């Protein structure tokens, strides 16, 4: 093993925490800024003999997995990992990681910023001058993971909102109320959004949740409510959302994530940007100075843990790779 291992970092992520990546040289890692498209990224990996890659949200499907050597790390600079093919990575003997926990506050604060912008018409795209106070209004939090819980705590304790959570996992409801300010936590979406003024999505994007917010679930949201999405664009049927916003079935939508990023409409005549009741930001919920530094540090830590063989301490997304590599060594 060389004294200094090469780590390629996709350019947008490198620029967000350049100081942290440069400082990694002191820990035996040489971080190189590289283009994010897969073919170009794989080319840089091969050219410099890189063992690891730190990646953004783009989808990586084939070439990168063949370019990196077994035992390397594919580290997501963030939490969502729908851009990674975990099965392909496992077959190639690559460790996939993410950075849980380090961006929760930033995404939660951005969610509240979008909600405040909607309530006070900060974007000024509608013909109204009278806003609304959030105290006493109902927020439905769909998905009560770490970010959803932070949103609930800020909304209930900081803004005086009534918060109902929706979660299919078996949770200690009394603890959720006590620790995070939920008024209630229920399993059914329709029950959670009943009477809601705002509906905020905080689900992971997996096969079971893709297109979760379809036309029928949108119809269950009360007229006059706003949809917030700082999770993943693929959770929403954007054609159905466009129809609901166009007809006034929903008051509005505030979106930090979309199906296609950069944004493009999913269908002709369904351009969300053309609607006066849509607020859109370009997937910047986790892009704060503090969160980017933490994501860089955690990504690099996962690489170092892999190098030292401390796999149990890694934020492994594909723990089955451990057994796969043991079997490889046996054969």
Secondary structure as GFF3:
##gff-version 3
##sequence-region A 1 331
A	DSSP	beta_strand	5	10	.	.	.	ID=ss1
A	DSSP	alpha_helix	11	16	.	.	.	ID=ss2
A	DSSP	alpha_helix	18	23	.	.	.	ID=ss3
A	DSSP	three_ten_helix	24	27	.	.	.	ID=ss4
A	DSSP	beta_strand	29	34	.	.	.	ID=ss5
A	DSSP	alpha_helix	38	48	.	.	.	ID=ss6
A	DSSP	beta_strand	52	55	.	.	.	ID=ss7
A	DSSP	alpha_helix	63	67	.	.	.	ID=ss8
A	DSSP	beta_strand	73	76	.	.	.	ID=ss9
A	DSSP	alpha_helix	86	91	.	.	.	ID=ss10
A	DSSP	beta_strand	95	97	.	.	.	ID=ss11
A	DSSP	alpha_helix	104	120	.	.	.	ID=ss12
A	DSSP	beta_strand	138	142	.	.	.	ID=ss13
A	DSSP	alpha_helix	146	153	.	.	.	ID=ss14
A	DSSP	pi_helix	154	158	.	.	.	ID=ss15
A	DSSP	alpha_helix	159	159	.	.	.	ID=ss16
A	DSSP	beta_strand	162	166	.	.	.	ID=ss17
A	DSSP	alpha_helix	173	180	.	.	.	ID=ss18
A	DSSP	beta_strand	184	186	.	.	.	ID=ss19
A	DSSP	alpha_helix	189	193	.	.	.	ID=ss20
A	DSSP	beta_strand	198	201	.	.	.	ID=ss21
A	DSSP	alpha_helix	215	220	.	.	.	ID=ss22
A	DSSP	beta_strand	226	229	.	.	.	ID=ss23
A	DSSP	three_ten_helix	233	235	.	.	.	ID=ss24
A	DSSP	alpha_helix	238	247	.	.	.	ID=ss25
A	DSSP	beta_strand	252	255	.	.	.	ID=ss26
A	DSSP	three_ten_helix	272	274	.	.	.	ID=ss27
A	DSSP	beta_strand	278	280	.	.	.	ID=ss28
A	DSSP	alpha_helix	289	308	.	.	.	ID=ss29
A	DSSP	three_ten_helix	311	313	.	.	.	ID=ss30
A	DSSP	alpha_helix	320	330	.	.	.	ID=ss31
###
